[in-house]
Amino acid sequence: METGWIGCDACATAQALYLVKLIGGELYFCGHHYNKNKEALDKQSFEVIELNKIEEVPTLEKAE
């Protein structure tokens, strides 16, 4: 996965928070432009990845 600052493809001034994967390629969007175009993107995309999201890793309990 890419690291560093990635600009929004719609405005290029805000940091991208979403990677939208389409049949024809990928687009990066800031939160504002993703939310503004969400309905259309949901119809055209096959995957949306929230960038910089920290996922909690489950911990296993120790067997007694």
PDB file of N, CA, C and O in Angstrom:
ATOM      1  N   MET A   1       0.848  -1.179   0.000  1.00  0.00           N
ATOM      2  CA  MET A   1       0.000   0.000   0.000  1.00  0.00           C
ATOM      3  C   MET A   1       0.891   1.238   0.000  1.00  0.00           C
ATOM      4  O   MET A   1       1.965   1.251   0.602  1.00  0.00           O
ATOM      5  N   GLU A   2       0.433   2.247  -0.669  1.00  0.00           N
ATOM      6  CA  GLU A   2       1.190   3.484  -0.756  1.00  0.00           C
ATOM      7  C   GLU A   2       1.196   4.194   0.592  1.00  0.00           C
ATOM      8  O   GLU A   2       0.251   4.093   1.373  1.00  0.00           O
ATOM      9  N   THR A   3       2.271   4.907   0.841  1.00  0.00           N
ATOM     10  CA  THR A   3       2.357   5.688   2.059  1.00  0.00           C
ATOM     11  C   THR A   3       2.599   7.148   1.691  1.00  0.00           C
ATOM     12  O   THR A   3       2.946   7.460   0.552  1.00  0.00           O
ATOM     13  N   GLY A   4       2.418   8.021   2.642  1.00  0.00           N
ATOM     14  CA  GLY A   4       2.635   9.431   2.383  1.00  0.00           C
ATOM     15  C   GLY A   4       1.344  10.148   2.045  1.00  0.00           C
ATOM     16  O   GLY A   4       0.247   9.611   2.196  1.00  0.00           O
ATOM     17  N   TRP A   5       1.507  11.371   1.586  1.00  0.00           N
ATOM     18  CA  TRP A   5       0.360  12.220   1.305  1.00  0.00           C
ATOM     19  C   TRP A   5      -0.140  11.975  -0.103  1.00  0.00           C
ATOM     20  O   TRP A   5       0.629  12.048  -1.062  1.00  0.00           O
ATOM     21  N   ILE A   6      -1.437  11.682  -0.234  1.00  0.00           N
ATOM     22  CA  ILE A   6      -2.074  11.487  -1.534  1.00  0.00           C
ATOM     23  C   ILE A   6      -3.196  12.509  -1.635  1.00  0.00           C
ATOM     24  O   ILE A   6      -4.045  12.592  -0.748  1.00  0.00           O
ATOM     25  N   GLY A   7      -3.203  13.273  -2.694  1.00  0.00           N
ATOM     26  CA  GLY A   7      -4.222  14.306  -2.875  1.00  0.00           C
ATOM     27  C   GLY A   7      -5.509  13.769  -3.475  1.00  0.00           C
ATOM     28  O   GLY A   7      -5.509  12.761  -4.183  1.00  0.00           O
ATOM     29  N   CYS A   8      -6.587  14.444  -3.186  1.00  0.00           N
ATOM     30  CA  CYS A   8      -7.903  14.131  -3.742  1.00  0.00           C
ATOM     31  C   CYS A   8      -7.869  14.377  -5.256  1.00  0.00           C
ATOM     32  O   CYS A   8      -7.353  15.399  -5.706  1.00  0.00           O
ATOM     33  N   ASP A   9      -8.416  13.443  -6.038  1.00  0.00           N
ATOM     34  CA  ASP A   9      -8.449  13.615  -7.493  1.00  0.00           C
ATOM     35  C   ASP A   9      -9.435  14.692  -7.919  1.00  0.00           C
ATOM     36  O   ASP A   9      -9.330  15.209  -9.031  1.00  0.00           O
ATOM     37  N   ALA A  10     -10.386  15.043  -7.068  1.00  0.00           N
ATOM     38  CA  ALA A  10     -11.377  16.064  -7.424  1.00  0.00           C
ATOM     39  C   ALA A  10     -10.871  17.480  -7.162  1.00  0.00           C
ATOM     40  O   ALA A  10     -11.155  18.390  -7.941  1.00  0.00           O
ATOM     41  N   CYS A  11     -10.126  17.676  -6.076  1.00  0.00           N
ATOM     42  CA  CYS A  11      -9.712  19.042  -5.751  1.00  0.00           C
ATOM     43  C   CYS A  11      -8.201  19.211  -5.613  1.00  0.00           C
ATOM     44  O   CYS A  11      -7.701  20.330  -5.719  1.00  0.00           O
ATOM     45  N   ALA A  12      -7.476  18.142  -5.383  1.00  0.00           N
ATOM     46  CA  ALA A  12      -6.010  18.137  -5.278  1.00  0.00           C
ATOM     47  C   ALA A  12      -5.447  18.956  -4.120  1.00  0.00           C
ATOM     48  O   ALA A  12      -4.230  19.000  -3.940  1.00  0.00           O
ATOM     49  N   THR A  13      -6.301  19.604  -3.335  1.00  0.00           N
ATOM     50  CA  THR A  13      -5.786  20.378  -2.202  1.00  0.00           C
ATOM     51  C   THR A  13      -5.997  19.662  -0.874  1.00  0.00           C
ATOM     52  O   THR A  13      -5.305  19.950   0.103  1.00  0.00           O
ATOM     53  N   ALA A  14      -6.941  18.735  -0.829  1.00  0.00           N
ATOM     54  CA  ALA A  14      -7.217  18.000   0.403  1.00  0.00           C
ATOM     55  C   ALA A  14      -6.599  16.610   0.321  1.00  0.00           C
ATOM     56  O   ALA A  14      -6.430  16.057  -0.766  1.00  0.00           O
ATOM     57  N   GLN A  15      -6.269  16.059   1.466  1.00  0.00           N
ATOM     58  CA  GLN A  15      -5.708  14.718   1.513  1.00  0.00           C
ATOM     59  C   GLN A  15      -6.806  13.695   1.236  1.00  0.00           C
ATOM     60  O   GLN A  15      -7.922  13.816   1.739  1.00  0.00           O
ATOM     61  N   ALA A  16      -6.481  12.697   0.438  1.00  0.00           N
ATOM     62  CA  ALA A  16      -7.431  11.642   0.125  1.00  0.00           C
ATOM     63  C   ALA A  16      -7.670  10.763   1.345  1.00  0.00           C
ATOM     64  O   ALA A  16      -6.730  10.357   2.029  1.00  0.00           O
ATOM     65  N   LEU A  17      -8.933  10.478   1.604  1.00  0.00           N
ATOM     66  CA  LEU A  17      -9.311   9.589   2.693  1.00  0.00           C
ATOM     67  C   LEU A  17      -9.887   8.278   2.176  1.00  0.00           C
ATOM     68  O   LEU A  17     -10.018   7.310   2.926  1.00  0.00           O
ATOM     69  N   TYR A  18     -10.234   8.251   0.877  1.00  0.00           N
ATOM     70  CA  TYR A  18     -10.850   7.062   0.288  1.00  0.00           C
ATOM     71  C   TYR A  18     -10.192   6.726  -1.043  1.00  0.00           C
ATOM     72  O   TYR A  18      -9.894   7.609  -1.847  1.00  0.00           O
ATOM     73  N   LEU A  19      -9.973   5.444  -1.258  1.00  0.00           N
ATOM     74  CA  LEU A  19      -9.528   4.929  -2.546  1.00  0.00           C
ATOM     75  C   LEU A  19     -10.716   4.177  -3.133  1.00  0.00           C
ATOM     76  O   LEU A  19     -11.197   3.209  -2.545  1.00  0.00           O
ATOM     77  N   VAL A  20     -11.183   4.622  -4.287  1.00  0.00           N
ATOM     78  CA  VAL A  20     -12.340   4.013  -4.938  1.00  0.00           C
ATOM     79  C   VAL A  20     -11.828   3.241  -6.149  1.00  0.00           C
ATOM     80  O   VAL A  20     -11.221   3.815  -7.054  1.00  0.00           O
ATOM     81  N   LYS A  21     -12.079   1.930  -6.154  1.00  0.00           N
ATOM     82  CA  LYS A  21     -11.627   1.084  -7.254  1.00  0.00           C
ATOM     83  C   LYS A  21     -12.778   0.875  -8.223  1.00  0.00           C
ATOM     84  O   LYS A  21     -13.862   0.423  -7.855  1.00  0.00           O
ATOM     85  N   LEU A  22     -12.503   1.222  -9.485  1.00  0.00           N
ATOM     86  CA  LEU A  22     -13.471   1.101 -10.570  1.00  0.00           C
ATOM     87  C   LEU A  22     -12.909   0.140 -11.608  1.00  0.00           C
ATOM     88  O   LEU A  22     -11.717  -0.168 -11.587  1.00  0.00           O
ATOM     89  N   ILE A  23     -13.756  -0.337 -12.516  1.00  0.00           N
ATOM     90  CA  ILE A  23     -13.288  -1.213 -13.583  1.00  0.00           C
ATOM     91  C   ILE A  23     -12.192  -0.531 -14.404  1.00  0.00           C
ATOM     92  O   ILE A  23     -11.224  -1.180 -14.802  1.00  0.00           O
ATOM     93  N   GLY A  24     -12.333   0.756 -14.657  1.00  0.00           N
ATOM     94  CA  GLY A  24     -11.381   1.494 -15.485  1.00  0.00           C
ATOM     95  C   GLY A  24     -10.194   2.081 -14.759  1.00  0.00           C
ATOM     96  O   GLY A  24      -9.350   2.711 -15.395  1.00  0.00           O
ATOM     97  N   GLY A  25     -10.091   1.901 -13.446  1.00  0.00           N
ATOM     98  CA  GLY A  25      -8.964   2.454 -12.703  1.00  0.00           C
ATOM     99  C   GLY A  25      -9.329   2.784 -11.273  1.00  0.00           C
ATOM    100  O   GLY A  25     -10.296   2.255 -10.725  1.00  0.00           O
ATOM    101  N   GLU A  26      -8.551   3.657 -10.680  1.00  0.00           N
ATOM    102  CA  GLU A  26      -8.740   4.025  -9.274  1.00  0.00           C
ATOM    103  C   GLU A  26      -8.840   5.541  -9.145  1.00  0.00           C
ATOM    104  O   GLU A  26      -8.221   6.288  -9.902  1.00  0.00           O
ATOM    105  N   LEU A  27      -9.629   5.975  -8.175  1.00  0.00           N
ATOM    106  CA  LEU A  27      -9.748   7.394  -7.856  1.00  0.00           C
ATOM    107  C   LEU A  27      -9.566   7.584  -6.364  1.00  0.00           C
ATOM    108  O   LEU A  27      -9.989   6.753  -5.559  1.00  0.00           O
ATOM    109  N   TYR A  28      -8.924   8.699  -6.003  1.00  0.00           N
ATOM    110  CA  TYR A  28      -8.750   9.065  -4.603  1.00  0.00           C
ATOM    111  C   TYR A  28      -9.639  10.261  -4.303  1.00  0.00           C
ATOM    112  O   TYR A  28      -9.699  11.206  -5.091  1.00  0.00           O
ATOM    113  N   PHE A  29     -10.338  10.226  -3.155  1.00  0.00           N
ATOM    114  CA  PHE A  29     -11.224  11.319  -2.785  1.00  0.00           C
ATOM    115  C   PHE A  29     -11.024  11.726  -1.334  1.00  0.00           C
ATOM    116  O   PHE A  29     -10.778  10.889  -0.466  1.00  0.00           O
ATOM    117  N   CYS A  30     -11.133  13.024  -1.088  1.00  0.00           N
ATOM    118  CA  CYS A  30     -11.208  13.534   0.283  1.00  0.00           C
ATOM    119  C   CYS A  30     -12.608  13.193   0.801  1.00  0.00           C
ATOM    120  O   CYS A  30     -13.462  12.756   0.030  1.00  0.00           O
ATOM    121  N   GLY A  31     -12.843  13.384   2.065  1.00  0.00           N
ATOM    122  CA  GLY A  31     -14.138  13.065   2.652  1.00  0.00           C
ATOM    123  C   GLY A  31     -15.274  13.850   2.017  1.00  0.00           C
ATOM    124  O   GLY A  31     -16.350  13.302   1.775  1.00  0.00           O
ATOM    125  N   HIS A  32     -15.041  15.129   1.745  1.00  0.00           N
ATOM    126  CA  HIS A  32     -16.080  15.985   1.162  1.00  0.00           C
ATOM    127  C   HIS A  32     -16.521  15.469  -0.209  1.00  0.00           C
ATOM    128  O   HIS A  32     -17.716  15.305  -0.454  1.00  0.00           O
ATOM    129  N   HIS A  33     -15.566  15.215  -1.096  1.00  0.00           N
ATOM    130  CA  HIS A  33     -15.908  14.794  -2.454  1.00  0.00           C
ATOM    131  C   HIS A  33     -16.400  13.345  -2.497  1.00  0.00           C
ATOM    132  O   HIS A  33     -17.212  12.999  -3.355  1.00  0.00           O
ATOM    133  N   TYR A  34     -15.924  12.503  -1.594  1.00  0.00           N
ATOM    134  CA  TYR A  34     -16.459  11.141  -1.531  1.00  0.00           C
ATOM    135  C   TYR A  34     -17.933  11.182  -1.128  1.00  0.00           C
ATOM    136  O   TYR A  34     -18.772  10.541  -1.761  1.00  0.00           O
ATOM    137  N   ASN A  35     -18.242  11.936  -0.077  1.00  0.00           N
ATOM    138  CA  ASN A  35     -19.636  12.023   0.382  1.00  0.00           C
ATOM    139  C   ASN A  35     -20.527  12.689  -0.664  1.00  0.00           C
ATOM    140  O   ASN A  35     -21.681  12.295  -0.832  1.00  0.00           O
ATOM    141  N   LYS A  36     -20.013  13.680  -1.357  1.00  0.00           N
ATOM    142  CA  LYS A  36     -20.780  14.382  -2.383  1.00  0.00           C
ATOM    143  C   LYS A  36     -21.148  13.444  -3.540  1.00  0.00           C
ATOM    144  O   LYS A  36     -22.221  13.574  -4.129  1.00  0.00           O
ATOM    145  N   ASN A  37     -20.257  12.504  -3.863  1.00  0.00           N
ATOM    146  CA  ASN A  37     -20.449  11.610  -5.009  1.00  0.00           C
ATOM    147  C   ASN A  37     -20.729  10.161  -4.615  1.00  0.00           C
ATOM    148  O   ASN A  37     -20.702   9.269  -5.462  1.00  0.00           O
ATOM    149  N   LYS A  38     -20.996   9.930  -3.337  1.00  0.00           N
ATOM    150  CA  LYS A  38     -21.127   8.561  -2.823  1.00  0.00           C
ATOM    151  C   LYS A  38     -22.160   7.728  -3.570  1.00  0.00           C
ATOM    152  O   LYS A  38     -21.885   6.574  -3.900  1.00  0.00           O
ATOM    153  N   GLU A  39     -23.321   8.269  -3.840  1.00  0.00           N
ATOM    154  CA  GLU A  39     -24.380   7.499  -4.494  1.00  0.00           C
ATOM    155  C   GLU A  39     -23.927   6.997  -5.876  1.00  0.00           C
ATOM    156  O   GLU A  39     -24.125   5.828  -6.209  1.00  0.00           O
ATOM    157  N   ALA A  40     -23.330   7.869  -6.658  1.00  0.00           N
ATOM    158  CA  ALA A  40     -22.854   7.475  -7.989  1.00  0.00           C
ATOM    159  C   ALA A  40     -21.671   6.509  -7.886  1.00  0.00           C
ATOM    160  O   ALA A  40     -21.574   5.559  -8.662  1.00  0.00           O
ATOM    161  N   LEU A  41     -20.772   6.756  -6.924  1.00  0.00           N
ATOM    162  CA  LEU A  41     -19.614   5.881  -6.766  1.00  0.00           C
ATOM    163  C   LEU A  41     -20.026   4.482  -6.324  1.00  0.00           C
ATOM    164  O   LEU A  41     -19.425   3.499  -6.757  1.00  0.00           O
ATOM    165  N   ASP A  42     -21.031   4.379  -5.478  1.00  0.00           N
ATOM    166  CA  ASP A  42     -21.503   3.071  -5.021  1.00  0.00           C
ATOM    167  C   ASP A  42     -22.027   2.232  -6.189  1.00  0.00           C
ATOM    168  O   ASP A  42     -21.929   1.006  -6.161  1.00  0.00           O
ATOM    169  N   LYS A  43     -22.575   2.875  -7.200  1.00  0.00           N
ATOM    170  CA  LYS A  43     -23.101   2.160  -8.360  1.00  0.00           C
ATOM    171  C   LYS A  43     -21.991   1.706  -9.302  1.00  0.00           C
ATOM    172  O   LYS A  43     -22.141   0.697  -9.991  1.00  0.00           O
ATOM    173  N   GLN A  44     -20.877   2.440  -9.339  1.00  0.00           N
ATOM    174  CA  GLN A  44     -19.814   2.167 -10.311  1.00  0.00           C
ATOM    175  C   GLN A  44     -18.603   1.428  -9.742  1.00  0.00           C
ATOM    176  O   GLN A  44     -17.867   0.786 -10.492  1.00  0.00           O
ATOM    177  N   SER A  45     -18.391   1.507  -8.448  1.00  0.00           N
ATOM    178  CA  SER A  45     -17.179   0.933  -7.865  1.00  0.00           C
ATOM    179  C   SER A  45     -17.393  -0.516  -7.451  1.00  0.00           C
ATOM    180  O   SER A  45     -18.514  -0.947  -7.181  1.00  0.00           O
ATOM    181  N   PHE A  46     -16.282  -1.260  -7.407  1.00  0.00           N
ATOM    182  CA  PHE A  46     -16.356  -2.612  -6.879  1.00  0.00           C
ATOM    183  C   PHE A  46     -15.688  -2.728  -5.516  1.00  0.00           C
ATOM    184  O   PHE A  46     -15.805  -3.756  -4.848  1.00  0.00           O
ATOM    185  N   GLU A  47     -14.986  -1.670  -5.101  1.00  0.00           N
ATOM    186  CA  GLU A  47     -14.364  -1.662  -3.769  1.00  0.00           C
ATOM    187  C   GLU A  47     -14.059  -0.227  -3.365  1.00  0.00           C
ATOM    188  O   GLU A  47     -13.614   0.578  -4.183  1.00  0.00           O
ATOM    189  N   VAL A  48     -14.302   0.084  -2.099  1.00  0.00           N
ATOM    190  CA  VAL A  48     -13.939   1.381  -1.532  1.00  0.00           C
ATOM    191  C   VAL A  48     -13.094   1.101  -0.294  1.00  0.00           C
ATOM    192  O   VAL A  48     -13.514   0.374   0.606  1.00  0.00           O
ATOM    193  N   ILE A  49     -11.915   1.678  -0.261  1.00  0.00           N
ATOM    194  CA  ILE A  49     -10.995   1.473   0.857  1.00  0.00           C
ATOM    195  C   ILE A  49     -10.838   2.783   1.608  1.00  0.00           C
ATOM    196  O   ILE A  49     -10.513   3.814   1.019  1.00  0.00           O
ATOM    197  N   GLU A  50     -11.070   2.735   2.904  1.00  0.00           N
ATOM    198  CA  GLU A  50     -10.846   3.910   3.747  1.00  0.00           C
ATOM    199  C   GLU A  50      -9.364   3.936   4.103  1.00  0.00           C
ATOM    200  O   GLU A  50      -8.861   3.037   4.777  1.00  0.00           O
ATOM    201  N   LEU A  51      -8.675   4.973   3.645  1.00  0.00           N
ATOM    202  CA  LEU A  51      -7.237   5.084   3.859  1.00  0.00           C
ATOM    203  C   LEU A  51      -6.925   5.529   5.287  1.00  0.00           C
ATOM    204  O   LEU A  51      -7.724   6.208   5.932  1.00  0.00           O
ATOM    205  N   ASN A  52      -5.763   5.138   5.758  1.00  0.00           N
ATOM    206  CA  ASN A  52      -5.265   5.522   7.089  1.00  0.00           C
ATOM    207  C   ASN A  52      -6.168   5.065   8.227  1.00  0.00           C
ATOM    208  O   ASN A  52      -6.094   5.600   9.333  1.00  0.00           O
ATOM    209  N   LYS A  53      -7.012   4.087   7.962  1.00  0.00           N
ATOM    210  CA  LYS A  53      -7.884   3.562   9.008  1.00  0.00           C
ATOM    211  C   LYS A  53      -7.088   2.557   9.829  1.00  0.00           C
ATOM    212  O   LYS A  53      -6.459   1.652   9.283  1.00  0.00           O
ATOM    213  N   ILE A  54      -7.123   2.725  11.129  1.00  0.00           N
ATOM    214  CA  ILE A  54      -6.430   1.811  12.019  1.00  0.00           C
ATOM    215  C   ILE A  54      -7.432   0.770  12.492  1.00  0.00           C
ATOM    216  O   ILE A  54      -8.394   1.080  13.194  1.00  0.00           O
ATOM    217  N   GLU A  55      -7.185  -0.465  12.094  1.00  0.00           N
ATOM    218  CA  GLU A  55      -8.082  -1.538  12.488  1.00  0.00           C
ATOM    219  C   GLU A  55      -7.586  -2.169  13.777  1.00  0.00           C
ATOM    220  O   GLU A  55      -6.392  -2.392  13.973  1.00  0.00           O
ATOM    221  N   GLU A  56      -8.534  -2.445  14.636  1.00  0.00           N
ATOM    222  CA  GLU A  56      -8.195  -3.062  15.907  1.00  0.00           C
ATOM    223  C   GLU A  56      -7.953  -4.550  15.683  1.00  0.00           C
ATOM    224  O   GLU A  56      -8.781  -5.241  15.090  1.00  0.00           O
ATOM    225  N   VAL A  57      -6.825  -5.029  16.155  1.00  0.00           N
ATOM    226  CA  VAL A  57      -6.484  -6.440  16.015  1.00  0.00           C
ATOM    227  C   VAL A  57      -7.018  -7.175  17.236  1.00  0.00           C
ATOM    228  O   VAL A  57      -6.703  -6.807  18.368  1.00  0.00           O
ATOM    229  N   PRO A  58      -7.830  -8.219  17.015  1.00  0.00           N
ATOM    230  CA  PRO A  58      -8.365  -8.941  18.155  1.00  0.00           C
ATOM    231  C   PRO A  58      -7.247  -9.672  18.910  1.00  0.00           C
ATOM    232  O   PRO A  58      -6.281 -10.152  18.317  1.00  0.00           O
ATOM    233  N   THR A  59      -7.405  -9.737  20.191  1.00  0.00           N
ATOM    234  CA  THR A  59      -6.427 -10.442  21.014  1.00  0.00           C
ATOM    235  C   THR A  59      -7.024 -11.782  21.440  1.00  0.00           C
ATOM    236  O   THR A  59      -8.219 -11.896  21.714  1.00  0.00           O
ATOM    237  N   LEU A  60      -6.171 -12.770  21.484  1.00  0.00           N
ATOM    238  CA  LEU A  60      -6.615 -14.088  21.892  1.00  0.00           C
ATOM    239  C   LEU A  60      -6.477 -14.228  23.397  1.00  0.00           C
ATOM    240  O   LEU A  60      -5.508 -13.765  23.998  1.00  0.00           O
ATOM    241  N   GLU A  61      -7.463 -14.875  23.986  1.00  0.00           N
ATOM    242  CA  GLU A  61      -7.378 -15.128  25.423  1.00  0.00           C
ATOM    243  C   GLU A  61      -6.530 -16.358  25.660  1.00  0.00           C
ATOM    244  O   GLU A  61      -6.556 -17.316  24.886  1.00  0.00           O
ATOM    245  N   LYS A  62      -5.792 -16.313  26.725  1.00  0.00           N
ATOM    246  CA  LYS A  62      -4.915 -17.410  27.062  1.00  0.00           C
ATOM    247  C   LYS A  62      -5.742 -18.553  27.657  1.00  0.00           C
ATOM    248  O   LYS A  62      -6.546 -18.343  28.565  1.00  0.00           O
ATOM    249  N   ALA A  63      -5.533 -19.764  27.133  1.00  0.00           N
ATOM    250  CA  ALA A  63      -6.244 -20.931  27.641  1.00  0.00           C
ATOM    251  C   ALA A  63      -5.714 -21.288  29.025  1.00  0.00           C
ATOM    252  O   ALA A  63      -4.518 -21.188  29.299  1.00  0.00           O
ATOM    253  N   GLU A  64      -6.625 -21.700  29.876  1.00  0.00           N
ATOM    254  CA  GLU A  64      -6.188 -22.070  31.232  1.00  0.00           C
ATOM    255  C   GLU A  64      -6.082 -23.562  31.371  1.00  0.00           C
ATOM    256  O   GLU A  64      -5.729 -24.059  32.440  1.00  0.00           O
TER     257      GLU A  64
END
